[in-house]
Amino acid sequence: MKAWQLTAPKTFQQIDIPEPSPEPGEVKIKVETTSVCGSDIILEWAPELREEDYPLHPGAPNHEVAGTVVESRNDAIKNGQRVIVIPRKVAGLTEYLIQTPDRIIPVPDWGPLDEWVMCQHSGTVLYSAKHWGNPAGKRIAVLGQGGIGLSFTMIAEKQGAEQVIGLDMLDNRCQKSLELGATHTINPSNEDIFEAIAEITEGNGVDVVVDASGNPDGLETCIRMVNQKGLVIGFSLVEDQQTFSHRNWMTREVTLIPTVIATTALPVQEIREIVRLKARGWIDPGLLKTHNMTWDQIPEAYQAYADHADDLIKIAVSAPD
């Protein structure tokens, strides 16, 4: 079967690998659509890894995947079901994946799969957002308004935060933030963050700041932004060492909570929750999709995502026919 493989920094090659067959208890899924994640870019696609790390596993880097079950050897999953699947060894840029039900999330029969797949990354955000508790009456700022940051913005607005402030260096992302629930936006490239927050909050400041920037300096910015004894939720995974002022952190008594759903015992729980919430119309991660590309455009898709080309926020890539 066809697959893509990363053979050097920013360098994909198409390869052929054996088509897998499910063992008892497993499920075979025909991949129909995938999406690019910022962590794919920052941690594997862009950096120069050790020479012995190449080539990466077939299909990597990619973990946002949706498709249709073509052979199930498990009673919990039926043939013909549409699903989001969280890959293990072989990643998403392949024709078929084998998986067990604990890493499979069924989705309804209605609606485009290239929109349902967006529930994967928004589900990871829901896990992190649970750490801010009840946001009613709180002022929440989200540093970075890519797909992850916008998911935080949508959830904060839906949960009743008093103010939701989206920050991004790109005007189109600030505009999208307002469309998806932000009460205010700040573009740090042409506004002073701290003066803007003081004005927006009438001097009250923000109670929670989320780092969804993907920037090594993001954590320091968040600590400086949040109120005394405030909360900073870390989501960003960055290649470089993040540094921040220890004195600022200590004297401001800021609580830092790092969040990574993939390391938990239930890495699909909140993804299942987001699917149910989308199905009932409470939230729609599909609104984050701005671009569609094809299987043969995989190299261009990753480059476009890294460059934020053509106002791109989230991209869906169709699998081979």
Short mmCIF file of the C-alpha atoms (twelve columns), coordinates in Angstrom:
data_MODEL
# 
_entry.id   MODEL 
# 
loop_
_atom_site.group_PDB 
_atom_site.id 
_atom_site.type_symbol 
_atom_site.label_atom_id 
_atom_site.label_alt_id 
_atom_site.label_comp_id 
_atom_site.label_asym_id 
_atom_site.label_seq_id 
_atom_site.Cartn_x 
_atom_site.Cartn_y 
_atom_site.Cartn_z 
_atom_site.pdbx_PDB_model_num 
ATOM 1   C CA . MET A 1   0.000   0.000   0.000  1 
ATOM 2   C CA . LYS A 2   1.027   3.626   -0.438 1 
ATOM 3   C CA . ALA A 3   2.554   5.674   2.358  1 
ATOM 4   C CA . TRP A 4   4.572   8.830   2.884  1 
ATOM 5   C CA . GLN A 5   7.753   8.806   4.930  1 
ATOM 6   C CA . LEU A 6   9.956   11.613  6.233  1 
ATOM 7   C CA . THR A 7   13.516  10.858  5.099  1 
ATOM 8   C CA . ALA A 8   15.191  14.147  6.076  1 
ATOM 9   C CA . PRO A 9   14.124  17.519  7.500  1 
ATOM 10  C CA . LYS A 10  11.108  18.791  5.512  1 
ATOM 11  C CA . THR A 11  11.607  15.971  2.994  1 
ATOM 12  C CA . PHE A 12  8.851   13.448  2.224  1 
ATOM 13  C CA . GLN A 13  9.137   10.416  -0.009 1 
ATOM 14  C CA . GLN A 14  6.353   8.149   -1.240 1 
ATOM 15  C CA . ILE A 15  6.962   4.494   -0.446 1 
ATOM 16  C CA . ASP A 16  5.191   1.162   -0.715 1 
ATOM 17  C CA . ILE A 17  4.727   -0.942  2.419  1 
ATOM 18  C CA . PRO A 18  2.837   -4.198  3.019  1 
ATOM 19  C CA . GLU A 19  -0.898  -3.817  3.473  1 
ATOM 20  C CA . PRO A 20  -1.751  -4.858  7.049  1 
ATOM 21  C CA . SER A 21  -4.323  -7.421  8.173  1 
ATOM 22  C CA . PRO A 22  -6.089  -7.240  11.539 1 
ATOM 23  C CA . GLU A 23  -5.472  -9.794  14.256 1 
ATOM 24  C CA . PRO A 24  -8.312  -10.939 16.533 1 
ATOM 25  C CA . GLY A 25  -9.597  -7.916  18.469 1 
ATOM 26  C CA . GLU A 26  -8.220  -5.445  15.918 1 
ATOM 27  C CA . VAL A 27  -9.826  -3.247  13.271 1 
ATOM 28  C CA . LYS A 28  -8.654  -2.255  9.788  1 
ATOM 29  C CA . ILE A 29  -9.465  1.300   8.706  1 
ATOM 30  C CA . LYS A 30  -9.288  2.794   5.214  1 
ATOM 31  C CA . VAL A 31  -7.791  6.229   5.750  1 
ATOM 32  C CA . GLU A 32  -9.889  8.891   4.018  1 
ATOM 33  C CA . THR A 33  -8.639  12.174  5.432  1 
ATOM 34  C CA . THR A 34  -5.847  13.466  7.637  1 
ATOM 35  C CA . SER A 35  -4.921  16.847  9.072  1 
ATOM 36  C CA . VAL A 36  -1.604  18.452  9.925  1 
ATOM 37  C CA . CYS A 37  -0.861  19.351  13.560 1 
ATOM 38  C CA . GLY A 38  1.536   22.030  14.762 1 
ATOM 39  C CA . SER A 39  3.382   19.429  16.826 1 
ATOM 40  C CA . ASP A 40  4.064   17.471  13.607 1 
ATOM 41  C CA . ILE A 41  5.824   20.535  12.230 1 
ATOM 42  C CA . ILE A 42  7.691   21.639  15.354 1 
ATOM 43  C CA . LEU A 43  8.839   18.283  16.690 1 
ATOM 44  C CA . GLU A 44  9.497   16.160  13.598 1 
ATOM 45  C CA . TRP A 45  8.967   17.736  10.160 1 
ATOM 46  C CA . ALA A 46  11.028  20.918  10.546 1 
ATOM 47  C CA . PRO A 47  13.924  20.217  12.952 1 
ATOM 48  C CA . GLU A 48  17.118  18.471  12.000 1 
ATOM 49  C CA . LEU A 49  16.898  15.261  13.992 1 
ATOM 50  C CA . ARG A 50  19.753  12.844  14.574 1 
ATOM 51  C CA . GLU A 51  20.902  11.072  11.414 1 
ATOM 52  C CA . GLU A 52  19.934  7.709   12.891 1 
ATOM 53  C CA . ASP A 53  16.335  8.927   13.431 1 
ATOM 54  C CA . TYR A 54  15.708  8.921   9.664  1 
ATOM 55  C CA . PRO A 55  13.661  7.718   8.034  1 
ATOM 56  C CA . LEU A 56  10.739  8.156   10.435 1 
ATOM 57  C CA . HIS A 57  8.120   5.430   10.821 1 
ATOM 58  C CA . PRO A 58  5.930   5.080   7.710  1 
ATOM 59  C CA . GLY A 59  3.117   7.616   7.714  1 
ATOM 60  C CA . ALA A 60  4.817   9.963   10.179 1 
ATOM 61  C CA . PRO A 61  4.551   12.643  11.292 1 
ATOM 62  C CA . ASN A 62  0.760   12.537  11.377 1 
ATOM 63  C CA . HIS A 63  -1.781  11.602  14.042 1 
ATOM 64  C CA . GLU A 64  -5.012  13.392  13.046 1 
ATOM 65  C CA . VAL A 65  -6.759  10.716  10.998 1 
ATOM 66  C CA . ALA A 66  -10.292 9.701   10.008 1 
ATOM 67  C CA . GLY A 67  -11.573 6.911   7.788  1 
ATOM 68  C CA . THR A 68  -13.959 3.995   7.370  1 
ATOM 69  C CA . VAL A 69  -13.747 0.528   8.917  1 
ATOM 70  C CA . VAL A 70  -13.257 -2.073  6.177  1 
ATOM 71  C CA . GLU A 71  -12.560 -5.138  8.340  1 
ATOM 72  C CA . SER A 72  -13.385 -5.521  12.002 1 
ATOM 73  C CA . ARG A 73  -12.363 -8.438  14.162 1 
ATOM 74  C CA . ASN A 74  -13.812 -6.823  17.272 1 
ATOM 75  C CA . ASP A 75  -17.494 -6.787  18.257 1 
ATOM 76  C CA . ALA A 76  -17.271 -3.195  19.525 1 
ATOM 77  C CA . ILE A 77  -16.629 -1.768  16.045 1 
ATOM 78  C CA . LYS A 78  -18.656 -2.593  12.933 1 
ATOM 79  C CA . ASN A 79  -17.679 -2.721  9.266  1 
ATOM 80  C CA . GLY A 80  -18.659 0.475   7.489  1 
ATOM 81  C CA . GLN A 81  -18.412 2.676   10.583 1 
ATOM 82  C CA . ARG A 82  -16.754 6.055   10.129 1 
ATOM 83  C CA . VAL A 83  -14.135 6.716   12.769 1 
ATOM 84  C CA . ILE A 84  -11.368 8.933   14.027 1 
ATOM 85  C CA . VAL A 85  -8.336  6.772   14.736 1 
ATOM 86  C CA . ILE A 86  -5.291  7.536   16.886 1 
ATOM 87  C CA . PRO A 87  -2.314  5.764   15.258 1 
ATOM 88  C CA . ARG A 88  0.432   3.913   17.085 1 
ATOM 89  C CA . LYS A 89  3.507   2.680   15.200 1 
ATOM 90  C CA . VAL A 90  2.467   3.314   11.595 1 
ATOM 91  C CA . ALA A 91  1.175   6.892   11.459 1 
ATOM 92  C CA . GLY A 92  -1.574  8.526   9.444  1 
ATOM 93  C CA . LEU A 93  -0.059  9.132   5.998  1 
ATOM 94  C CA . THR A 94  -0.926  5.637   4.754  1 
ATOM 95  C CA . GLU A 95  -3.796  3.932   2.928  1 
ATOM 96  C CA . TYR A 96  -4.772  1.652   5.828  1 
ATOM 97  C CA . LEU A 97  -4.290  1.520   9.589  1 
ATOM 98  C CA . ILE A 98  -4.751  -1.275  12.108 1 
ATOM 99  C CA . GLN A 99  -5.992  -0.309  15.552 1 
ATOM 100 C CA . THR A 100 -7.840  -1.526  18.640 1 
ATOM 101 C CA . PRO A 101 -11.125 0.044   19.831 1 
ATOM 102 C CA . ASP A 102 -9.480  1.878   22.732 1 
ATOM 103 C CA . ARG A 103 -7.903  4.227   20.166 1 
ATOM 104 C CA . ILE A 104 -10.879 4.452   17.812 1 
ATOM 105 C CA . ILE A 105 -13.628 7.090   18.080 1 
ATOM 106 C CA . PRO A 106 -16.768 6.400   16.001 1 
ATOM 107 C CA . VAL A 107 -18.392 9.464   14.399 1 
ATOM 108 C CA . PRO A 108 -21.910 9.887   12.979 1 
ATOM 109 C CA . ASP A 109 -22.775 8.947   9.404  1 
ATOM 110 C CA . TRP A 110 -23.680 12.537  8.543  1 
ATOM 111 C CA . GLY A 111 -21.316 15.419  7.805  1 
ATOM 112 C CA . PRO A 112 -17.979 15.464  5.976  1 
ATOM 113 C CA . LEU A 113 -15.162 13.400  7.455  1 
ATOM 114 C CA . ASP A 114 -12.733 16.221  6.689  1 
ATOM 115 C CA . GLU A 115 -14.630 18.236  9.311  1 
ATOM 116 C CA . TRP A 116 -15.083 15.432  11.846 1 
ATOM 117 C CA . VAL A 117 -11.316 14.822  11.860 1 
ATOM 118 C CA . MET A 118 -10.905 18.280  13.407 1 
ATOM 119 C CA . CYS A 119 -12.438 16.861  16.606 1 
ATOM 120 C CA . GLN A 120 -9.148  15.083  17.273 1 
ATOM 121 C CA . HIS A 121 -7.155  18.200  18.071 1 
ATOM 122 C CA . SER A 122 -10.088 20.041  19.652 1 
ATOM 123 C CA . GLY A 123 -10.542 17.060  21.972 1 
ATOM 124 C CA . THR A 124 -6.968  17.427  23.178 1 
ATOM 125 C CA . VAL A 125 -7.809  21.059  23.958 1 
ATOM 126 C CA . LEU A 126 -10.900 20.066  25.947 1 
ATOM 127 C CA . TYR A 127 -8.657  17.944  28.175 1 
ATOM 128 C CA . SER A 128 -6.435  20.974  28.846 1 
ATOM 129 C CA . ALA A 129 -9.354  23.391  29.269 1 
ATOM 130 C CA . LYS A 130 -10.769 21.270  32.081 1 
ATOM 131 C CA . HIS A 131 -7.839  22.504  34.178 1 
ATOM 132 C CA . TRP A 132 -9.279  26.046  34.349 1 
ATOM 133 C CA . GLY A 133 -12.298 24.780  36.276 1 
ATOM 134 C CA . ASN A 134 -15.507 26.768  36.001 1 
ATOM 135 C CA . PRO A 135 -14.686 29.750  33.746 1 
ATOM 136 C CA . ALA A 136 -17.914 31.645  34.491 1 
ATOM 137 C CA . GLY A 137 -16.998 35.189  35.503 1 
ATOM 138 C CA . LYS A 138 -13.335 34.711  34.597 1 
ATOM 139 C CA . ARG A 139 -11.247 36.600  32.075 1 
ATOM 140 C CA . ILE A 140 -9.294  34.185  29.872 1 
ATOM 141 C CA . ALA A 141 -6.553  35.065  27.399 1 
ATOM 142 C CA . VAL A 142 -5.254  32.615  24.792 1 
ATOM 143 C CA . LEU A 143 -1.798  33.240  23.346 1 
ATOM 144 C CA . GLY A 144 -1.870  31.942  19.770 1 
ATOM 145 C CA . GLN A 145 -4.956  31.578  17.578 1 
ATOM 146 C CA . GLY A 146 -4.103  28.672  15.337 1 
ATOM 147 C CA . GLY A 147 -6.325  25.596  15.405 1 
ATOM 148 C CA . ILE A 148 -5.418  24.803  19.022 1 
ATOM 149 C CA . GLY A 149 -5.756  28.354  20.323 1 
ATOM 150 C CA . LEU A 150 -9.053  28.836  18.507 1 
ATOM 151 C CA . SER A 151 -10.346 25.629  20.082 1 
ATOM 152 C CA . PHE A 152 -9.549  27.079  23.518 1 
ATOM 153 C CA . THR A 153 -11.343 30.273  22.479 1 
ATOM 154 C CA . MET A 154 -14.463 28.389  21.377 1 
ATOM 155 C CA . ILE A 155 -14.597 26.303  24.551 1 
ATOM 156 C CA . ALA A 156 -14.057 29.296  26.856 1 
ATOM 157 C CA . GLU A 157 -16.857 31.207  25.133 1 
ATOM 158 C CA . LYS A 158 -19.229 28.236  25.208 1 
ATOM 159 C CA . GLN A 159 -18.523 27.686  28.911 1 
ATOM 160 C CA . GLY A 160 -19.424 31.279  29.788 1 
ATOM 161 C CA . ALA A 161 -16.137 33.071  30.422 1 
ATOM 162 C CA . GLU A 162 -16.749 36.765  31.051 1 
ATOM 163 C CA . GLN A 163 -14.072 37.817  28.588 1 
ATOM 164 C CA . VAL A 164 -12.123 35.753  26.058 1 
ATOM 165 C CA . ILE A 165 -9.085  37.511  24.608 1 
ATOM 166 C CA . GLY A 166 -7.349  35.954  21.610 1 
ATOM 167 C CA . LEU A 167 -3.767  36.988  20.825 1 
ATOM 168 C CA . ASP A 168 -2.029  36.333  17.520 1 
ATOM 169 C CA . MET A 169 0.507   37.991  15.231 1 
ATOM 170 C CA . LEU A 170 -1.694  37.415  12.166 1 
ATOM 171 C CA . ASP A 171 -4.704  39.632  11.518 1 
ATOM 172 C CA . ASN A 172 -6.694  36.878  9.781  1 
ATOM 173 C CA . ARG A 173 -6.393  34.679  12.879 1 
ATOM 174 C CA . CYS A 174 -7.512  37.535  15.106 1 
ATOM 175 C CA . GLN A 175 -10.546 37.951  12.861 1 
ATOM 176 C CA . LYS A 176 -11.280 34.224  13.019 1 
ATOM 177 C CA . SER A 177 -10.979 34.417  16.796 1 
ATOM 178 C CA . LEU A 178 -13.737 37.037  16.932 1 
ATOM 179 C CA . GLU A 179 -15.908 34.917  14.657 1 
ATOM 180 C CA . LEU A 180 -15.518 31.896  16.936 1 
ATOM 181 C CA . GLY A 181 -16.253 33.549  20.260 1 
ATOM 182 C CA . ALA A 182 -13.485 35.903  21.385 1 
ATOM 183 C CA . THR A 183 -14.766 39.106  22.949 1 
ATOM 184 C CA . HIS A 184 -11.529 40.899  22.055 1 
ATOM 185 C CA . THR A 185 -8.284  40.263  20.186 1 
ATOM 186 C CA . ILE A 186 -4.758  41.630  20.415 1 
ATOM 187 C CA . ASN A 187 -2.122  41.560  17.684 1 
ATOM 188 C CA . PRO A 188 1.244   41.815  19.507 1 
ATOM 189 C CA . SER A 189 2.971   42.823  16.272 1 
ATOM 190 C CA . ASN A 190 1.304   46.243  16.421 1 
ATOM 191 C CA . GLU A 191 -0.107  46.513  19.972 1 
ATOM 192 C CA . ASP A 192 1.439   46.482  23.427 1 
ATOM 193 C CA . ILE A 193 0.013   43.350  25.047 1 
ATOM 194 C CA . PHE A 194 -0.053  44.665  28.590 1 
ATOM 195 C CA . GLU A 195 -1.530  48.062  27.759 1 
ATOM 196 C CA . ALA A 196 -4.186  46.388  25.617 1 
ATOM 197 C CA . ILE A 197 -5.147  43.920  28.365 1 
ATOM 198 C CA . ALA A 198 -5.387  46.711  30.918 1 
ATOM 199 C CA . GLU A 199 -7.709  48.638  28.608 1 
ATOM 200 C CA . ILE A 200 -9.860  45.637  27.630 1 
ATOM 201 C CA . THR A 201 -10.313 44.461  31.237 1 
ATOM 202 C CA . GLU A 202 -10.623 47.993  32.676 1 
ATOM 203 C CA . GLY A 203 -7.593  47.319  34.822 1 
ATOM 204 C CA . ASN A 204 -8.829  43.983  36.191 1 
ATOM 205 C CA . GLY A 205 -6.347  41.867  34.219 1 
ATOM 206 C CA . VAL A 206 -6.836  38.235  33.243 1 
ATOM 207 C CA . ASP A 207 -7.349  35.274  35.555 1 
ATOM 208 C CA . VAL A 208 -6.214  32.523  33.162 1 
ATOM 209 C CA . VAL A 209 -3.725  32.578  30.288 1 
ATOM 210 C CA . VAL A 210 -3.247  29.661  27.891 1 
ATOM 211 C CA . ASP A 211 0.018   29.199  26.013 1 
ATOM 212 C CA . ALA A 212 -0.960  27.860  22.586 1 
ATOM 213 C CA . SER A 213 1.698   29.862  20.782 1 
ATOM 214 C CA . GLY A 214 4.240   27.174  19.881 1 
ATOM 215 C CA . ASN A 215 6.865   29.798  20.734 1 
ATOM 216 C CA . PRO A 216 9.770   29.191  23.147 1 
ATOM 217 C CA . ASP A 217 9.095   32.645  24.663 1 
ATOM 218 C CA . GLY A 218 5.377   32.003  25.083 1 
ATOM 219 C CA . LEU A 219 5.530   30.810  28.682 1 
ATOM 220 C CA . GLU A 220 7.384   33.923  29.858 1 
ATOM 221 C CA . THR A 221 4.810   36.118  28.117 1 
ATOM 222 C CA . CYS A 222 1.947   34.241  29.769 1 
ATOM 223 C CA . ILE A 223 3.473   34.595  33.258 1 
ATOM 224 C CA . ARG A 224 3.804   38.337  32.741 1 
ATOM 225 C CA . MET A 225 0.237   38.598  31.432 1 
ATOM 226 C CA . VAL A 226 -1.700  36.790  34.138 1 
ATOM 227 C CA . ASN A 227 -2.944  38.308  37.386 1 
ATOM 228 C CA . GLN A 228 -1.254  37.825  40.748 1 
ATOM 229 C CA . LYS A 229 -1.948  34.213  41.833 1 
ATOM 230 C CA . GLY A 230 -3.370  33.538  38.377 1 
ATOM 231 C CA . LEU A 231 -3.277  30.354  36.325 1 
ATOM 232 C CA . VAL A 232 -1.204  29.590  33.229 1 
ATOM 233 C CA . ILE A 233 -2.106  26.477  31.231 1 
ATOM 234 C CA . GLY A 234 0.686   25.194  29.022 1 
ATOM 235 C CA . PHE A 235 -0.210  23.437  25.780 1 
ATOM 236 C CA . SER A 236 2.671   24.302  23.469 1 
ATOM 237 C CA . LEU A 237 5.213   21.662  22.546 1 
ATOM 238 C CA . VAL A 238 8.321   23.380  21.246 1 
ATOM 239 C CA . GLU A 239 11.646  22.079  20.022 1 
ATOM 240 C CA . ASP A 240 13.719  24.629  21.912 1 
ATOM 241 C CA . GLN A 241 14.122  24.965  25.677 1 
ATOM 242 C CA . GLN A 242 11.459  27.252  27.127 1 
ATOM 243 C CA . THR A 243 12.795  29.782  29.606 1 
ATOM 244 C CA . PHE A 244 10.984  32.166  31.903 1 
ATOM 245 C CA . SER A 245 11.802  34.520  34.745 1 
ATOM 246 C CA . HIS A 246 11.873  32.451  37.918 1 
ATOM 247 C CA . ARG A 247 11.536  35.613  40.007 1 
ATOM 248 C CA . ASN A 248 8.420   36.743  38.117 1 
ATOM 249 C CA . TRP A 249 6.869   33.321  38.591 1 
ATOM 250 C CA . MET A 250 7.639   33.225  42.310 1 
ATOM 251 C CA . THR A 251 6.744   36.793  43.238 1 
ATOM 252 C CA . ARG A 252 3.513   36.701  41.223 1 
ATOM 253 C CA . GLU A 253 2.663   33.255  42.696 1 
ATOM 254 C CA . VAL A 254 1.514   32.003  39.322 1 
ATOM 255 C CA . THR A 255 0.261   28.430  39.025 1 
ATOM 256 C CA . LEU A 256 1.677   26.612  35.976 1 
ATOM 257 C CA . ILE A 257 -0.124  23.531  34.669 1 
ATOM 258 C CA . PRO A 258 1.435   21.617  31.738 1 
ATOM 259 C CA . THR A 259 -1.103  19.527  29.831 1 
ATOM 260 C CA . VAL A 260 -0.489  16.660  27.386 1 
ATOM 261 C CA . ILE A 261 -3.458  14.344  26.798 1 
ATOM 262 C CA . ALA A 262 -1.311  11.777  24.969 1 
ATOM 263 C CA . THR A 263 0.497   10.879  28.191 1 
ATOM 264 C CA . THR A 264 -2.688  10.150  30.151 1 
ATOM 265 C CA . ALA A 265 -4.287  6.772   30.792 1 
ATOM 266 C CA . LEU A 266 -7.310  7.801   28.675 1 
ATOM 267 C CA . PRO A 267 -5.905  9.662   25.646 1 
ATOM 268 C CA . VAL A 268 -9.179  9.523   23.680 1 
ATOM 269 C CA . GLN A 269 -11.706 10.395  26.405 1 
ATOM 270 C CA . GLU A 270 -12.047 14.104  25.600 1 
ATOM 271 C CA . ILE A 271 -11.928 13.426  21.853 1 
ATOM 272 C CA . ARG A 272 -14.995 11.216  22.311 1 
ATOM 273 C CA . GLU A 273 -16.601 14.042  24.309 1 
ATOM 274 C CA . ILE A 274 -15.930 16.610  21.575 1 
ATOM 275 C CA . VAL A 275 -17.465 14.276  18.971 1 
ATOM 276 C CA . ARG A 276 -20.626 14.037  21.088 1 
ATOM 277 C CA . LEU A 277 -20.689 17.808  21.618 1 
ATOM 278 C CA . LYS A 278 -20.323 18.443  17.880 1 
ATOM 279 C CA . ALA A 279 -23.043 15.892  17.141 1 
ATOM 280 C CA . ARG A 280 -25.510 17.800  19.321 1 
ATOM 281 C CA . GLY A 281 -24.468 21.187  17.953 1 
ATOM 282 C CA . TRP A 282 -22.715 22.638  21.020 1 
ATOM 283 C CA . ILE A 283 -19.385 23.171  19.247 1 
ATOM 284 C CA . ASP A 284 -18.125 22.670  15.696 1 
ATOM 285 C CA . PRO A 285 -14.371 22.122  15.267 1 
ATOM 286 C CA . GLY A 286 -15.056 21.743  11.538 1 
ATOM 287 C CA . LEU A 287 -15.228 25.547  11.369 1 
ATOM 288 C CA . LEU A 288 -11.452 25.596  11.849 1 
ATOM 289 C CA . LYS A 289 -10.810 23.956  8.470  1 
ATOM 290 C CA . THR A 290 -9.764  26.534  5.902  1 
ATOM 291 C CA . HIS A 291 -8.059  24.414  3.223  1 
ATOM 292 C CA . ASN A 292 -8.298  21.065  1.446  1 
ATOM 293 C CA . MET A 293 -5.444  19.351  -0.394 1 
ATOM 294 C CA . THR A 294 -4.840  15.938  -1.939 1 
ATOM 295 C CA . TRP A 295 -2.603  12.957  -1.202 1 
ATOM 296 C CA . ASP A 296 -0.075  13.938  -3.870 1 
ATOM 297 C CA . GLN A 297 0.218   17.390  -2.250 1 
ATOM 298 C CA . ILE A 298 1.440   16.140  1.138  1 
ATOM 299 C CA . PRO A 299 4.836   17.913  0.912  1 
ATOM 300 C CA . GLU A 300 3.131   21.151  -0.141 1 
ATOM 301 C CA . ALA A 301 0.534   20.766  2.624  1 
ATOM 302 C CA . TYR A 302 3.152   20.588  5.376  1 
ATOM 303 C CA . GLN A 303 5.074   23.519  3.942  1 
ATOM 304 C CA . ALA A 304 1.896   25.590  3.649  1 
ATOM 305 C CA . TYR A 305 0.972   24.792  7.249  1 
ATOM 306 C CA . ALA A 306 4.426   25.781  8.490  1 
ATOM 307 C CA . ASP A 307 4.289   29.042  6.514  1 
ATOM 308 C CA . HIS A 308 0.674   29.903  7.481  1 
ATOM 309 C CA . ALA A 309 0.248   30.366  3.745  1 
ATOM 310 C CA . ASP A 310 -2.903  31.832  2.229  1 
ATOM 311 C CA . ASP A 311 -4.531  32.484  5.643  1 
ATOM 312 C CA . LEU A 312 -4.349  28.754  6.455  1 
ATOM 313 C CA . ILE A 313 -5.524  27.647  9.896  1 
ATOM 314 C CA . LYS A 314 -6.361  23.937  9.566  1 
ATOM 315 C CA . ILE A 315 -5.933  21.781  6.484  1 
ATOM 316 C CA . ALA A 316 -7.576  18.486  5.534  1 
ATOM 317 C CA . VAL A 317 -5.681  16.176  3.196  1 
ATOM 318 C CA . SER A 318 -7.566  13.495  1.304  1 
ATOM 319 C CA . ALA A 319 -6.112  9.989   1.199  1 
ATOM 320 C CA . PRO A 320 -5.363  8.114   -2.048 1 
ATOM 321 C CA . ASP A 321 -8.376  6.691   -3.927 1 
# 
